[in-house]
């Protein structure tokens, strides 16, 4: 006759076996191993967060505290003068009083906000336009049969192998001939054709059955109706993934805007940040202002990723790319 042990008796027996060394809980051992494997992830997280932490704390320090050696990890007193100093007087010099970030560029309409407006306008225009053009091209390549289809697709893929730096000088000369230098046209038009978006969305559309498109055609739907009613809703995860890639890439774009702009009022945030850094070179007192500008520049892209990360991961997973 078998004896049924109570829970307390089972726990007591397990403890006795653990003390004697004859029993090891496999789940506990697995938990210890998994915790050990997480250590590199935690270290990598700290390394990635450290620059942002330093950027935030430096933007909240006074000029004197920025000059302390070794530097302090926490601001002794939080100040907002690097963003806006109410005691600043442009007609006189005051010790420990600096021109805040939003008090600079007095001759520029909207001041520092002008650069933010330029960046948002250029970024939104390029992102929306490239997604529309890329999704239309991917729909044609993946769901239509026409002569030379493979050759067209190979040209699209082959263009991804060409370094983008090769087109800087020809692109600049072309913009000069069109009279588009120092205009938003020079920002937007050259950025519209993106081969990677076409390639990525084509890979995604290959997982969608052709029968859906054929059924819509049998029902009398036009190609644009199929595109808007069938293709776009199914492309939503992939489009969000491409939106994040494109938006972050264009937001951080520095070299092309630097080449095509000749006036300060057309500069985007990366160019304005570089100009601010050059104007304060060698002056440790401007470090807080530069850190504040860097923080403001990085916030939109971080917010965009956290707001859409679920769709971003799903879009990457369903596309079949690794």
N, C-alpha and C positions, 0 to 999 in steps of 0.2 A: 504494500500500500504506500503510495507516494505521499510525501509530506509537503504541504504548501507553506512557503515562507512568507511572512509579512514584509512590507516595504522596509520597515526599520531593521528587520533581521538581514535583509539583502544588503542594505547599506553598511551594516556592521560587518558582515562577512567580506564585502569589497574592501573596506578600510583595513581589515586584518590581512587580507591578501596583498594589498599595496605595501603595507609595512614590512611584510615578509619578503617582498620583491618578486613574488610569483605572479603578480597581476599588473597589467598596464592597460589603462583605458585607451583604446585606439582613437576614440573621438577627441580625447584630451591631447594626445600626441599630434593628431592632425591639426588641431587648433593652434598648438605651439609652433608647428612648422609654418602654417599660414601667416601667423603673426610675424615670424622671422622674415618671411618673404615680403611683407609689407614695408619693412624698414627702408629699402631703396626708394620705394614710392614716396614715403614720408620725407626722406631727405631731398628727393627731387622737387617735391612740392615746396619745401622750405626755400630751396635755391631759386625757384621761379617766383615765389612771392616776395622774397627779400628786396629786389629792386623796387617793387611797387611800394613796399613799406617805407623804404628809404626816401622815395619820391614824395610820399604823403607827409612824413615827418619833417623833411627838409623844407617843404613849402609852408610849414606852420612855425618855423623857427625865426628868431630875430637875426639881424645882421651879425651881432656880437656872438650869438650862439653858433652860427654857421662857421665862425672863425676859430672855435674852440678845438684844440688838439690834445688828446684824441677826441673825435666827435662823440656827441651824446646820442644815445639810442632813442631817448624820449625827449620831446620838447619840454624844457623847464616851465615855459609859459606859452600857451597857444596864442599865436597872433595871426591876424588876417591881413596884415599890411602888405604881404607879397601879392595879394589879390587886389586889395583896395585899401589904401591908407588915407583915412580922413584928415590926418595932420599934414599931408603933403601939400606944399606950396611951390608951384613951378617957378616963382620969382625969387626964391631965396633958398640957400642951402641950410639943411637942418641935419644934425648928427642923428643917426639911427632912424631916420625917416626916409623911406624910399618911395619911388614912384611905383605904385602897384600895377599889376598886369592889366587891369581894366582901366587904368588911368593913362596908359601909354597910347601912342598913336593919336594925339589930339587933332591932327590935321586930317585924319581918316574918318569918313562917315561910319558910325557905329563902332569905331575903335577896334579892339580885338575881336569883337563879335563879327566883324566883317569877314575875317578869315574863316570863322566857323560857318557863316552863311555860304561862303564860296564852296567850302568842302562839302557841306550837306547838299547843295544844289548839284554840284558835279557828281557826287557819289550816287545820289538817287537817280539822276538822269542816266548815268552809265549803267547802273545795275538793272533798272527796269528795261532799258533798250536792249542790252545784251541778252537778257533772259528771253525776251520776245523773239529776237532774231535767232538766238541759239535753239530755242524750242521749235520754231518753225522749220529750221534747217534739219534738226534731228528727226522731226516727223516725216519730212520728205525722204530723207536718206533711209530711215528704218521701215517705213510703211508704204513706199511707192517703188514701182519698178520702172526704170527708164534706162536708156542706152547710156553707157559711160558712168553708171552709178558707182561701181567699184573704183574707177579712176578718180572720181570726185572725192570719194571717202578717203582714198590714199593721199590725195593732195591735202585734205584737211588734217589728217594725222601727220603727214610729213611737215606741214608748217609748224607743228608743235616742236619739231627738232631744231628749228632755227632760233638762235639766241635773240631775245628782244632788243638787245643793245645794237644789233646790226641795223635796225631801222631808225635809230635816233636821228642821224644826220639826214638821210633821205626824207624822213618825216618832217624835220624842221624846215628843210628847203621847200617841201610841198606846201606846208602851212604858210610859209612866207609868200609863195607865188599866189596862193588863194587870198592873201591878205587877212589871214585868220590869227596871226600872232597877237598875243595878249587879248584873246577873246575866249568865250566859253566853247565856241566851235572847235578850237584847237584842243581843248580838254576832251570833249565828248566824242567827236567823229572818229579819230584814230583808235579809240578804245572799243568801238562797237564790235568788230569781228574778233571773236575769241574761240579759237579752235577747240580748246579743252572743254568748253561748255557743250559744243556740238557733240564731241566724242563721248562725254559723260552721259548726256541725255540720250544719245543713241543707244548706248549700252543699257540704259534703264528701260527704254522702249522695247528692246528686243524681248524682254520678259513679259510684255503685254501681248496676249493672243491677237493674231491678225483677224480672227473671227469677229471681234468687237467692231473693228473698223469696217469690215465687209458687211456686217449686219446693219450698221448705220447707213452705208451707201445704198443697200437694198431698200431701206426705208425712205430713200430720197434725200438724205441729208447732204448738203454741200460740203466741200472740203473745209471751209472755214467753220461751218457748224460742227463738223467732226472734231476739228482742232479745239474749239472753245468748249464744246459740251462733253467730249469723250477724252481727248488727250490731256488737256490741261488739268482737269481734276485728278487724273491718275498720276500726273507728273508732280503733284504738289510736294511730296517729300524730297525729290531730287532737285526741284526748283529752289526749295528753301536751302538745301545744302550748297547749291551753286550761288545763291544770293549771298550767303555768308562769305564764301570764298571771294566773290567779286567785290563785295562791299569792303571787306577788310583790306584786300589788295589795293583797291583804288583809294581808300582812305589813307593808307600809308605810302602811296605813290609820291616820290620826291623828285626824282631826276627829270622826268618829262615836264611836270609843272614848272620846275626851275628853269628849263630851257626856253619854254614858250612864253613866259611872263616877263614883261619889262617894267611893270608898274606895281607898286605895293598893293593897290586896291584889288588886284586880280589874283593875289597869292592865296594858296590854300594853307591849311594848318601846318603841314610838314615844312613847307618853305618858310612860313612865318616863324616857326620854331627855330629853324637854322639861322635865320637872320637875327633873331633875338639872341641866340647863342653867340653869334659873331660880334654883335654890338656890345656884348658884355664880357668879351674874352679878357681874361686876366683880372676881372673884378669879382671877387668872391661874394660881394654883396648882392650880385644879381642871380646867384645860384638859387635862392628861394623863389624868385620870380620865374626862372626857367623851369624849376621843378613843378611849380603850379601850372604853367602852360603845358608841360608834358602830361601831367595828371588829367587836365581837361581834355587833351587830345586823345588820350587812351580810353576814356570812359565810354564813348559811344560804341566802340567795337566790342568791349567787354560786355556791355549791356545787351548788345545784339546777340552775342553768342549764348549767354545764359537764358535769354528769352526764347531762343529757337533750338537749343541743344538737342531736345528730344527728336525733333524732325530732322535735324542735321545728321544724327547718328543713324536714324532709320533710312534716310536717303542714301547714305554711303553704303549701308549694309545691303539694300535692295538693288543697288546698281551693279553689283557683282565685281566692283573694283576692290583691290587689296593693296 
